[in-house]
Amino acid sequence: MDPALEKLVADRDEAGIERAFFEGGCKNLIAVDWRDEDDEIVSSCATCLNLPDLASRFEGRDLVITYAGRERRVSLKQDVGDRHLTICGINDAIAPGHELRFLVCSHGSDTIGLAALSTADWRSLEDRFPEAVSENFLDPRTLPNIINDLIDDHLPPEARARFDRMLARNSRKQ
């Protein structure tokens, strides 16, 4: 895990997490634009997690994600919501050793933020900083489609409060 991310979580530095994502500078954070190609998302995750055997290919309308000798087929609908399906498919493919989580600070943006860590790193953060993790990082598989269906009311209370604090901070800057 990038020590900078660990420090941001330990310090509950919400503004720092936002800067790390929106301005770059953290190797564990991935930006997914709603226009990205689904196989490019898989490649970005493979690079971020240093998983050279994480790959994908298209078979008709399906994206087939391969990792550690297993295949995960993702039936795409050929719309922007496919990014969510791909992200969830990647999570299923890389489990149980790794996990992608949705960055709450990217909610409402056309660029979705993901934090990519080993499962051991997630557990370590959750054990030491449970509030910071639950406020900032959500399993996208537990959410409605994060590209085109997620609304503020779908966020768990702690994540919603964190998102509202970000909005308040940003409105004061203007």
N, CA, C and O of each residue as an XYZ file, in Angstrom:
696
protein
N       0.851     -1.172      0.000
C       0.000      0.000      0.000
C       0.899      1.238      0.000
O       1.934      1.286      0.664
N       0.466      2.224     -0.763
C       1.187      3.493     -0.800
C       1.152      4.096      0.604
O       0.066      4.309      1.143
N       2.303      4.377      1.211
C       2.319      4.966      2.555
C       1.556      6.288      2.625
O       1.012      6.637      3.673
N       1.514      7.018      1.522
C       0.770      8.285      1.510
C      -0.720      8.032      1.724
O      -1.371      8.774      2.459
N      -1.266      6.996      1.094
C      -2.685      6.671      1.287
C      -2.934      6.228      2.722
O      -3.914      6.643      3.340
N      -2.061      5.396      3.250
C      -2.216      4.937      4.624
C      -2.240      6.124      5.597
O      -3.042      6.149      6.530
N      -1.368      7.092      5.375
C      -1.323      8.277      6.243
C      -2.594      9.111      6.105
O      -3.126      9.597      7.103
N      -3.080      9.278      4.887
C      -4.316     10.042      4.685
C      -5.485      9.388      5.429
O      -6.303     10.073      6.042
N      -5.550      8.076      5.366
C      -6.623      7.356      6.059
C      -6.420      7.466      7.572
O      -7.372      7.737      8.304
N      -5.201      7.261      8.039
C      -4.916      7.334      9.484
C      -5.256      8.712     10.040
O      -5.779      8.830     11.148
N      -4.957      9.750      9.269
C      -5.220     11.126      9.702
C      -6.659     11.569      9.440
O      -7.050     12.676      9.810
N      -7.445     10.698      8.801
C      -8.813     11.049      8.382
C      -8.807     12.358      7.603
O      -9.654     13.228      7.805
N      -7.836     12.472      6.716
C      -7.634     13.674      5.917
C      -8.472     13.586      4.639
O      -7.986     13.187      3.581
N      -9.731     13.966      4.768
C     -10.649     13.874      3.635
C     -10.197     14.745      2.470
O     -10.204     14.299      1.322
N      -9.807     15.977      2.756
C      -9.346     16.866      1.688
C      -8.092     16.301      1.025
O      -7.908     16.446     -0.184
N      -7.238     15.663      1.806
C      -6.042     15.039      1.253
C      -6.377     13.875      0.330
O      -5.743     13.707     -0.712
N      -7.362     13.077      0.702
C      -7.805     11.972     -0.161
C      -8.363     12.533     -1.459
O      -8.091     12.006     -2.538
N      -9.140     13.598     -1.353
C      -9.685     14.230     -2.566
C      -8.558     14.707     -3.477
O      -8.580     14.453     -4.681
N      -7.567     15.402     -2.898
C      -6.434     15.878     -3.706
C      -5.671     14.711     -4.316
O      -5.295     14.757     -5.487
N      -5.441     13.670     -3.528
C      -4.703     12.505     -4.036
C      -5.404     11.899     -5.246
O      -4.749     11.429     -6.176
N      -6.728     11.910     -5.233
C      -7.456     11.365     -6.374
C      -7.531     12.365     -7.522
O      -7.114     12.060     -8.639
N      -8.057     13.549     -7.254
C      -8.320     14.487     -8.340
C      -7.058     15.101     -8.932
O      -7.055     15.506    -10.095
N      -5.983     15.176     -8.143
C      -4.733     15.755     -8.640
C      -3.673     14.697     -8.912
O      -2.599     15.020     -9.419
N      -3.952     13.452     -8.589
C      -2.988     12.383     -8.808
C      -2.008     12.281     -7.653
O      -2.075     13.054     -6.696
N      -1.117     11.341     -7.749
C      -0.076     11.235     -6.746
C      -0.204     10.075     -5.785
O       0.577      9.977     -4.839
N      -1.167      9.193     -6.000
C      -1.286      8.010     -5.145
C      -1.411      6.793     -6.050
O      -2.345      6.686     -6.845
N      -0.464      5.884     -5.917
C      -0.423      4.734     -6.829
C      -1.591      3.764     -6.639
O      -1.841      2.936     -7.515
N      -2.303      3.846     -5.528
C      -3.419      2.934     -5.281
C      -4.770      3.461     -5.745
O      -5.787      2.791     -5.566
N      -4.795      4.648     -6.336
C      -6.056      5.235     -6.783
C      -6.131      5.214     -8.305
O      -5.169      5.544     -8.999
N      -7.292      4.821     -8.801
C      -7.525      4.681    -10.241
C      -8.703      5.571    -10.627
O      -9.718      5.609     -9.931
N      -8.560      6.279    -11.732
C      -9.650      7.080    -12.288
C     -10.270      6.309    -13.445
O      -9.566      5.830    -14.333
N     -11.596      6.194    -13.427
C     -12.334      5.529    -14.494
C     -13.333      6.534    -15.048
O     -14.287      6.912    -14.369
N     -13.109      6.962    -16.275
C     -14.023      7.881    -16.940
C     -15.191      7.084    -17.504
O     -15.024      5.931    -17.901
N     -16.357      7.684    -17.540
C     -17.528      6.966    -18.028
C     -17.374      6.568    -19.496
O     -18.108      5.702    -19.973
N     -16.428      7.188    -20.227
C     -16.211      6.862    -21.644
C     -15.107      5.828    -21.840
O     -14.863      5.414    -22.973
N     -14.437      5.402    -20.780
C     -13.347      4.437    -20.916
C     -13.848      3.131    -21.515
O     -14.996      2.729    -21.324
N     -12.956      2.490    -22.237
C     -13.256      1.150    -22.750
C     -13.095      0.163    -21.593
O     -12.199      0.305    -20.760
N     -13.955     -0.815    -21.556
C     -13.958     -1.749    -20.428
C     -12.653     -2.531    -20.308
O     -12.191     -2.786    -19.196
N     -12.061     -2.911    -21.421
C     -10.794     -3.638    -21.327
C      -9.665     -2.739    -20.834
O      -8.706     -3.227    -20.236
N      -9.765     -1.433    -21.076
C      -8.772     -0.487    -20.550
C      -8.858     -0.394    -19.025
O      -7.842     -0.214    -18.354
N     -10.055     -0.515    -18.489
C     -10.230     -0.488    -17.035
C      -9.527     -1.693    -16.418
O      -8.857     -1.570    -15.393
N      -9.679     -2.840    -17.036
C      -8.999     -4.048    -16.544
C      -7.482     -3.832    -16.581
O      -6.785     -4.169    -15.624
N      -6.980     -3.282    -17.662
C      -5.536     -3.034    -17.782
C      -5.053     -2.056    -16.718
O      -3.990     -2.257    -16.131
N      -5.820     -1.003    -16.464
C      -5.446     -0.029    -15.435
C      -5.373     -0.688    -14.065
O      -4.454     -0.422    -13.290
N      -6.337     -1.541    -13.771
C      -6.339     -2.244    -12.479
C      -5.170     -3.214    -12.377
O      -4.553     -3.333    -11.319
N      -4.864     -3.904    -13.465
C      -3.737     -4.834    -13.466
C      -2.442     -4.088    -13.179
O      -1.603     -4.567    -12.416
N      -2.278     -2.932    -13.780
C      -1.083     -2.126    -13.554
C      -1.027     -1.626    -12.124
O       0.006     -1.733    -11.464
N      -2.133     -1.081    -11.643
C      -2.187     -0.517    -10.293
C      -1.888     -1.569     -9.231
O      -1.148     -1.307     -8.283
N      -2.455     -2.742     -9.390
C      -2.287     -3.812     -8.403
C      -1.055     -4.678     -8.670
O      -0.757     -5.597     -7.907
N      -0.348     -4.378     -9.754
C       0.812     -5.172    -10.157
C       0.433     -6.645    -10.303
O       1.061     -7.537     -9.732
N      -0.627     -6.863    -11.096
C      -1.123     -8.216    -11.369
C      -0.987     -8.481    -12.873
O      -1.953     -8.297    -13.614
N       0.188     -8.906    -13.333
C       0.389     -9.073    -14.769
C      -0.508    -10.136    -15.405
O      -0.709    -10.127    -16.620
N      -1.045    -11.049    -14.600
C      -1.923    -12.063    -15.183
C      -3.407    -11.663    -15.160
O      -4.262    -12.463    -15.540
N      -3.715    -10.451    -14.723
C      -5.086     -9.936    -14.835
C      -5.234     -9.364    -16.240
O      -4.534     -8.422    -16.610
N      -6.138     -9.930    -17.014
C      -6.304     -9.530    -18.407
C      -7.771     -9.660    -18.807
O      -8.598    -10.160    -18.045
N      -8.067     -9.204    -20.005
C      -9.442     -9.326    -20.501
C      -9.431     -9.438    -22.017
O      -8.459     -9.103    -22.693
N     -10.544     -9.920    -22.508
C     -10.765     -9.984    -23.953
C     -12.267     -9.876    -24.189
O     -13.070    -10.181    -23.306
N     -12.627     -9.448    -25.366
C     -14.036     -9.385    -25.724
C     -14.420    -10.658    -26.464
O     -13.691    -11.143    -27.329
N     -15.575    -11.181    -26.104
C     -16.195    -12.278    -26.841
C     -17.612    -11.830    -27.143
O     -18.500    -11.914    -26.295
N     -17.812    -11.356    -28.356
C     -19.097    -10.766    -28.706
C     -19.323     -9.528    -27.857
O     -18.478     -8.634    -27.820
N     -20.456     -9.471    -27.175
C     -20.770     -8.333    -26.301
C     -20.257     -8.526    -24.876
O     -20.390     -7.633    -24.040
N     -19.678     -9.679    -24.603
C     -19.193     -9.981    -23.253
C     -17.727     -9.605    -23.104
O     -16.938     -9.696    -24.044
N     -17.392     -9.187    -21.910
C     -16.003     -8.986    -21.530
C     -15.613    -10.176    -20.663
O     -16.267    -10.460    -19.660
N     -14.561    -10.862    -21.048
C     -14.090    -12.008    -20.278
C     -12.826    -11.565    -19.549
O     -11.818    -11.227    -20.170
N     -12.900    -11.573    -18.218
C     -11.780    -11.168    -17.372
C     -11.113    -12.441    -16.874
O     -11.777    -13.339    -16.357
N      -9.787    -12.512    -17.034
C      -9.048    -13.678    -16.575
C      -8.047    -13.268    -15.509
O      -7.404    -12.222    -15.597
N      -7.936    -14.115    -14.510
C      -6.960    -13.893    -13.447
C      -6.728    -15.215    -12.725
O      -7.677    -15.927    -12.396
N      -5.480    -15.533    -12.484
C      -5.073    -16.711    -11.714
C      -5.738    -17.986    -12.231
O      -6.177    -18.831    -11.451
N      -5.806    -18.110    -13.554
C      -6.361    -19.309    -14.159
C      -7.876    -19.389    -14.162
O      -8.442    -20.400    -14.578
N      -8.546    -18.325    -13.698
C     -10.015    -18.307    -13.674
C     -10.532    -17.284    -14.670
O      -9.836    -16.332    -15.022
N     -11.762    -17.493    -15.120
C     -12.419    -16.534    -16.006
C     -13.694    -16.023    -15.362
O     -14.413    -16.755    -14.681
N     -13.948    -14.763    -15.594
C     -15.193    -14.128    -15.124
C     -15.800    -13.429    -16.321
O     -15.202    -12.499    -16.862
N     -16.969    -13.856    -16.742
C     -17.652    -13.282    -17.901
C     -18.574    -12.160    -17.430
O     -19.365    -12.339    -16.505
N     -18.461    -11.001    -18.079
C     -19.294     -9.847    -17.763
C     -20.144     -9.545    -18.994
O     -19.621     -9.189    -20.050
N     -21.449     -9.690    -18.848
C     -22.362     -9.398    -19.950
C     -22.602     -7.896    -20.002
O     -23.241     -7.321    -19.121
N     -22.076     -7.273    -21.052
C     -22.191     -5.829    -21.191
C     -23.468     -5.467    -21.934
O     -23.958     -6.235    -22.762
N     -23.995     -4.297    -21.630
C     -25.244     -3.825    -22.233
C     -24.998     -2.802    -23.330
O     -25.933     -2.353    -23.993
N     -23.726     -2.434    -23.518
C     -23.330     -1.441    -24.515
C     -23.860     -0.052    -24.171
O     -24.348      0.671    -25.040
N     -23.758      0.313    -22.887
C     -24.079      1.675    -22.460
C     -23.105      2.096    -21.367
O     -22.255      1.305    -20.959
N     -23.218      3.325    -20.893
C     -22.244      3.844    -19.924
C     -22.247      3.061    -18.616
O     -21.228      3.015    -17.927
N     -23.353      2.455    -18.269
C     -23.436      1.667    -17.051
C     -22.544      0.440    -17.070
O     -22.331     -0.193    -16.036
N     -22.017      0.097    -18.253
C     -21.120     -1.049    -18.352
C     -19.862     -0.865    -17.506
O     -19.273     -1.850    -17.061
N     -19.440      0.382    -17.277
C     -18.243      0.595    -16.460
C     -18.445     -0.014    -15.075
O     -17.534     -0.639    -14.533
N     -19.627      0.164    -14.507
C     -19.935     -0.413    -13.196
C     -19.877     -1.944    -13.254
O     -19.309     -2.584    -12.369
N     -20.465     -2.515    -14.294
C     -20.453     -3.970    -14.436
C     -19.025     -4.492    -14.539
O     -18.693     -5.528    -13.963
N     -18.188     -3.774    -15.269
C     -16.789     -4.173    -15.411
C     -16.054     -4.091    -14.079
O     -15.315     -5.007    -13.716
N     -16.256     -2.997    -13.351
C     -15.602     -2.835    -12.045
C     -16.008     -3.969    -11.105
O     -15.160     -4.543    -10.421
N     -17.285     -4.288    -11.070
C     -17.751     -5.389    -10.212
C     -17.187     -6.726    -10.692
O     -16.828     -7.579     -9.880
N     -17.110     -6.907    -12.010
C     -16.539     -8.131    -12.557
C     -15.062     -8.281    -12.204
O     -14.597     -9.379    -11.897
N     -14.331     -7.173    -12.249
C     -12.924     -7.214    -11.838
C     -12.828     -7.626    -10.376
O     -12.012     -8.475    -10.014
N     -13.669     -7.018     -9.533
C     -13.646     -7.376     -8.104
C     -13.886     -8.872     -7.911
O     -13.195     -9.523     -7.127
N     -14.853     -9.401     -8.620
C     -15.137    -10.832     -8.495
C     -13.949    -11.665     -8.975
O     -13.642    -12.707     -8.396
N     -13.284    -11.204    -10.033
C     -12.168    -11.968    -10.603
C     -10.934    -11.954     -9.701
O     -10.229    -12.959     -9.608
N     -10.667    -10.841     -9.042
C      -9.430    -10.729     -8.251
C      -9.597    -11.156     -6.800
O      -8.622    -11.238     -6.053
N     -10.836    -11.426     -6.406
C     -11.090    -11.920     -5.046
C     -10.534    -13.333     -4.919
O     -10.508    -14.063     -5.910
N     -10.103    -13.729     -3.775
C     -10.151    -13.051     -2.493
C      -8.895    -12.249     -2.160
O      -8.810    -11.687     -1.068
N      -7.934    -12.179     -3.049
C      -6.666    -11.554     -2.703
C      -6.601    -10.048     -2.820
O      -5.760     -9.411     -2.185
N      -7.483     -9.466     -3.628
C      -7.463     -8.021     -3.875
C      -8.886     -7.504     -3.979
O      -9.837     -8.264     -4.163
N      -9.006     -6.178     -3.856
C     -10.341     -5.582     -3.921
C     -10.255     -4.133     -4.377
O      -9.359     -3.386     -3.984
N     -11.214     -3.760     -5.215
C     -11.404     -2.372     -5.619
C     -12.540     -1.801     -4.789
O     -13.550     -2.466     -4.558
N     -12.368     -0.571     -4.346
C     -13.456      0.108     -3.634
C     -13.691      1.475     -4.260
O     -12.761      2.146     -4.708
N     -14.943      1.862     -4.277
C     -15.389      3.144     -4.810
C     -14.989      4.260     -3.853
O     -15.215      4.171     -2.646
N     -14.395      5.308     -4.405
C     -14.028      6.486     -3.608
C     -15.247      7.396     -3.486
O     -15.742      7.918     -4.485
N     -15.717      7.578     -2.286
C     -16.907      8.391     -2.052
C     -16.730      9.812     -2.594
O     -17.688     10.414     -3.078
N     -15.518     10.342     -2.515
C     -15.298     11.713     -2.989
C     -15.496     11.852     -4.494
O     -15.606     12.974     -4.987
N     -15.545     10.750     -5.241
C     -15.767     10.838     -6.691
C     -17.247     10.730     -7.054
O     -17.603     10.832     -8.227
N     -18.102     10.526     -6.069
C     -19.547     10.429     -6.326
C     -20.026     11.702     -7.021
O     -19.680     12.813     -6.620
N     -20.811     11.523     -8.049
C     -21.370     12.656     -8.782
C     -20.485     13.155     -9.902
O     -20.913     14.000    -10.688
N     -19.278     12.664     -9.998
C     -18.357     13.065    -11.056
C     -18.497     12.109    -12.237
O     -18.957     10.978    -12.079
N     -18.099     12.570    -13.418
C     -18.104     11.653    -14.560
C     -16.838     10.799    -14.585
O     -16.664      9.955    -15.465
N     -15.965     11.024    -13.621
C     -14.778     10.188    -13.442
C     -14.887      9.509    -12.078
O     -14.848     10.156    -11.031
N     -15.023      8.210    -12.126
C     -15.192      7.415    -10.909
C     -13.816      7.113    -10.327
O     -12.881      6.780    -11.054
N     -13.708      7.234     -9.022
C     -12.463      6.904     -8.341
C     -12.548      5.539     -7.692
O     -13.560      5.172     -7.095
N     -11.467      4.803     -7.823
C     -11.364      3.497     -7.190
C     -10.070      3.434     -6.398
O      -9.046      3.975     -6.815
N     -10.126      2.775     -5.264
C      -8.925      2.465     -4.494
C      -8.694      0.970     -4.653
O      -9.597      0.164     -4.427
N      -7.477      0.607     -5.045
C      -7.133     -0.784     -5.313
C      -6.064     -1.235     -4.330
O      -4.949     -0.715     -4.317
N      -6.430     -2.220     -3.501
C      -5.513     -2.737     -2.486
C      -5.650     -4.247     -2.368
O      -6.623     -4.838     -2.836
N      -4.670     -4.849     -1.743
C      -4.816     -6.259     -1.391
C      -5.875     -6.350     -0.292
O      -6.119     -5.389      0.438
N      -6.483     -7.500     -0.193
C      -7.476     -7.718      0.860
C      -6.827     -7.568      2.238
O      -7.455     -7.065      3.170
N      -5.595     -7.997      2.365
C      -4.880     -7.856      3.645
C      -4.711     -6.380      4.005
O      -4.867     -6.008      5.168
N      -4.395     -5.540      3.025
C      -4.276     -4.103      3.297
C      -5.617     -3.494      3.683
O      -5.681     -2.654      4.581
N      -6.691     -3.909      3.012
C      -8.025     -3.406      3.395
C      -8.350     -3.801      4.833
O      -8.836     -2.975      5.607
N      -8.088     -5.050      5.194
C      -8.396     -5.511      6.552
C      -7.572     -4.743      7.577
O      -8.076     -4.388      8.642
N      -6.322     -4.490      7.262
C      -5.463     -3.732      8.178
C      -6.017     -2.327      8.385
O      -6.093     -1.852      9.519
N      -6.404     -1.661      7.306
C      -6.980     -0.318      7.432
C      -8.289     -0.358      8.221
O      -8.528      0.488      9.082
N      -9.130     -1.342      7.923
C     -10.418     -1.455      8.629
C     -10.222     -1.720     10.118
O     -10.959     -1.185     10.946
N      -9.241     -2.536     10.459
C      -8.983     -2.831     11.874
C      -8.495     -1.594     12.621
O      -8.878     -1.367     13.768
N      -7.659     -0.803     11.978
C      -7.052      0.346     12.651
C      -7.857      1.634     12.510
O      -7.846      2.472     13.412
N      -8.560      1.802     11.379
C      -9.261      3.064     11.100
C     -10.647      2.795     10.508
O     -10.931      3.218      9.388
N     -11.507      2.098     11.247
C     -12.787      1.670     10.670
C     -13.663      2.825     10.182
O     -14.304      2.717      9.137
N     -13.695      3.922     10.928
C     -14.553      5.040     10.529
C     -14.051      5.662      9.224
O     -14.842      5.943      8.323
N     -12.761      5.872      9.126
C     -12.200      6.487      7.922
C     -12.445      5.613      6.694
O     -12.736      6.125      5.613
N     -12.329      4.306      6.859
C     -12.554      3.410      5.726
C     -14.024      3.430      5.322
O     -14.331      3.549      4.136
N     -14.932      3.315      6.282
C     -16.363      3.266      5.945
C     -16.879      4.583      5.379
O     -17.870      4.598      4.648
N     -16.221      5.682      5.708
C     -16.632      6.988      5.180
C     -16.130      7.232      3.758
O     -16.773      7.940      2.982
N     -15.001      6.654      3.424
C     -14.328      7.005      2.172
C     -14.337      5.944      1.085
O     -14.205      6.279     -0.093
N     -14.491      4.668      1.446
C     -14.315      3.589      0.484
C     -15.462      2.591      0.588
O     -15.718      2.047      1.662
N     -16.153      2.350     -0.527
C     -17.301      1.444     -0.525
C     -17.120      0.360     -1.579
O     -16.580      0.609     -2.657
N     -17.572     -0.831     -1.261
C     -17.563     -1.922     -2.236
C     -18.623     -1.587     -3.289
O     -19.805     -1.493     -2.959
N     -18.221     -1.408     -4.545
C     -19.196     -1.032     -5.571
C     -20.261     -2.094     -5.810
O     -21.333     -1.793     -6.334
N     -19.969     -3.337     -5.429
C     -20.950     -4.410     -5.614
C     -22.139     -4.263     -4.681
O     -23.168     -4.906     -4.887
N     -22.011     -3.418     -3.650
C     -23.111     -3.212     -2.703
C     -23.943     -1.985     -3.062
O     -24.891     -1.649     -2.352
N     -23.594     -1.318     -4.153
C     -24.241     -0.069     -4.539
C     -25.004     -0.233     -5.846
O     -24.696     -1.121     -6.642
N     -26.002      0.621     -6.070
C     -26.585      0.665     -7.417
C     -25.486      1.070     -8.403
O     -24.399      1.475     -7.992
N     -25.763      0.964     -9.666
C     -24.780      1.297    -10.697
C     -24.171      2.665    -10.406
O     -24.868      3.679    -10.442
N     -22.856      2.693    -10.115
C     -22.189      3.931     -9.686
C     -22.035      4.937    -10.818
O     -21.712      6.098    -10.568
N     -22.256      4.520    -12.035
C     -22.146      5.430    -13.178
C     -23.468      6.150    -13.429
O     -23.479      7.368    -13.610
N     -24.573      5.421    -13.444
C     -25.816      6.077    -13.841
C     -27.010      5.900    -12.906
O     -28.098      6.385    -13.218
N     -26.843      5.227    -11.779
C     -27.988      5.044    -10.874
C     -27.747      5.507     -9.448
O     -28.699      5.656     -8.682
N     -26.501      5.737     -9.076
C     -26.185      6.078     -7.686
C     -26.589      7.521     -7.390
O     -26.187      8.451     -8.088
N     -27.393      7.684     -6.338
C     -27.761      9.016     -5.865
C     -27.314      9.142     -4.411
O     -26.997      8.146     -3.759
N     -27.293     10.362     -3.918
C     -26.812     10.609     -2.560
C     -27.494      9.714     -1.530
O     -26.844      9.216     -0.610
N     -28.789      9.512     -1.680
C     -29.540      8.723     -0.700
C     -29.109      7.258     -0.646
O     -29.393      6.570      0.334
N     -28.426      6.772     -1.687
C     -27.953      5.387     -1.690
C     -26.690      5.195     -0.867
O     -26.345      4.066     -0.518
N     -26.001      6.272     -0.555
C     -24.769      6.157      0.220
C     -25.100      5.797      1.662
O     -26.054      6.332      2.226
N     -24.329      4.903      2.265
C     -24.526      4.627      3.694
C     -24.357      5.926      4.491
O     -23.649      6.824      4.036
N     -24.979      6.049      5.655
C     -24.971      7.312      6.405
C     -23.589      7.922      6.613
O     -23.418      9.128      6.433
N     -22.594      7.105      6.991
C     -21.265      7.663      7.240
C     -20.617      8.184      5.957
O     -19.916      9.195      5.981
N     -20.849      7.501      4.845
C     -20.308      7.957      3.561
C     -21.071      9.193      3.080
O     -20.477     10.106      2.504
N     -22.370      9.222      3.314
C     -23.165     10.392      2.929
C     -22.704     11.623      3.710
O     -22.578     12.705      3.137
N     -22.454     11.468      4.998
C     -21.974     12.584      5.824
C     -20.626     13.072      5.316
O     -20.387     14.278      5.262
N     -19.753     12.162      4.948
C     -18.447     12.528      4.415
C     -18.603     13.291      3.106
O     -17.939     14.305      2.894
N     -19.480     12.804      2.227
C     -19.732     13.467      0.951
C     -20.290     14.873      1.173
O     -19.889     15.818      0.495
N     -21.210     15.006      2.118
C     -21.781     16.320      2.433
C     -20.716     17.283      2.962
O     -20.751     18.475      2.658
N     -19.772     16.770      3.752
C     -18.673     17.627      4.233
C     -17.816     18.122      3.068
O     -17.374     19.271      3.067
N     -17.582     17.266      2.085
C     -16.812     17.669      0.917
C     -17.546     18.767      0.146
O     -16.939     19.755     -0.269
N     -18.843     18.587     -0.041
C     -19.622     19.604     -0.752
C     -19.569     20.943     -0.013
O     -19.418     21.995     -0.634
N     -19.693     20.897      1.301
C     -19.645     22.122      2.104
C     -18.275     22.792      1.983
O     -18.186     24.012      1.845
N     -17.202     21.984      2.035
C     -15.844     22.547      1.884
C     -15.678     23.215      0.527
O     -15.113     24.303      0.419
N     -16.173     22.554     -0.495
C     -16.021     23.081     -1.855
C     -16.867     24.335     -2.077
O     -16.460     25.231     -2.815
N     -18.033     24.404     -1.447
C     -18.867     25.605     -1.618
C     -18.254     26.810     -0.916
O     -18.449     27.946     -1.347
N     -17.516     26.570      0.160
C     -16.835     27.683      0.856
C     -15.684     28.227      0.030
O     -15.332     29.398      0.169
N     -15.092     27.409     -0.823
C     -13.959     27.825     -1.651
C     -14.393     28.762     -2.777
O     -13.584     29.542     -3.279
N     -15.636     28.691     -3.168
C     -16.110     29.449     -4.335
C     -16.426     30.874     -4.001
O     -16.835     31.637     -4.876
